Amino acid sequence: MCAISIEPFSRVSKKLIFCKVAFPLEGVLALKLLVSCAMVLGLIVLKSLSTLIGLVIYTKYRDCDPVETKVIQKVGQILPYFVMDVAGIYRGLTGLFLSGVVSTALSTMSTSLNSVAATLFEDYIKPLLPWKPNDKQSNFIMKTIVIVAGIISSALVFVVAKMGTIMQTAVTLNGVTSGITLFIFSFGMFIPWANAKGAIAGSVAGLLAVSWIALGGQIAAARGDFGFPGKETTVEHCPANMTLPEFNSTRFGNPGYGTQVFVAESVPLLYRISYLYFPTVGLLVSMIVGLTVSIVTGGQDLAELDPELIVPQLRWLVPHSNKKTTTKAPIELYHKINTNEINTVKLKHNTEI
């Protein structure tokens, strides 16, 4: 907000005029807080709706399981089947649902491929090129990466089809890397003696360990030696005109509380670890290896460590002589305008008129 009026230029008698600049810092901070709260509330609503949909589907099909009756082939197909079964009488509704699912998948796929292409090009390919590529060359290289990554992703569909449910596969793949990401940040923030060699060694060790466990568990699941039966279902109340395959039992799943795990005796104990614990396993393995390598290689010199990189509760470990005092430049709330500048603006304005 400026304290100068445009009209009384001819009556200005002061040497300097002050303009106050308003910085809506509180508004910006409040906006960021509101956005974060909206994202959290949206996530809660999304998870709640997913849970409710699952309960509704289980209530409808618990007495006539479409998977056991071979109406559908996999559990991951039950949501589209539910929509077509319930909303099939409403013309166009099932098509709208399926088009929304496909559009969402394509949008997510497109965003992921573009991000992967940009990251690979900027961090790995561009630094190794003997020349500086222009915009046209950069676009061509990134488009080529997108095509190659898309082909690989499409080919992996046949692999994912053998890995169980979509949710389990997604959580498993995410668990392989999320624990390593948490380790890298925690290792640098909470361990003053951590060095780069320890961080690299810990990340590689954790990634290999979790990948080994995940791969062994998925191979056991593909062989049928490891699985989760799920909640109890039956085929006793299916319609009389439905052709059913032969069953040794008409009830399936776990009749009790909790999630029962079916595992053969031949499966090693290490492969029996739940995929929900993969991030924790990766964090522990990476932290142990990272600390060991950092200690063996000498660790970080605390005299050269910036205390701002460590959490405030552990900065007392850093030597006091190394603590840097940084002073931030004050925000200029007033801008000085010289009288000569005002006369120049006035003269230019009169000339244009």
Protein Blocks (a to p, Z undefined) as FASTA:
>chain_A
ZZbdfklmmmccbfbdcdddddffklmmmmmmmmmmmmmmmmmmmmmmmmmmmmmmmmmm
mmocfklnomambfklmmmmmmmmmmmmpghklmmmmmmmmmmmmmmmmmmmmmmmmmmm
mmmmmmmpcbdcdfklmmmmmmmmmmmmmmmmmmmmmmmmmnopfklmmmmmmmmmmmmm
mmmmmmmmmmmkbcfklmmmmmmmmmmmmmmmmmmmmmmmmnopaccebjaddfklgcfk
lccdddfbfbecjfbgcjdddddfklcfklmpcfklmmmmmmmmmmmmmmmmmmmnnpaa
fklpcfklpcfklmmmpcfklpccdddddddfbdcddfklmmmmmmmmmmmZZ
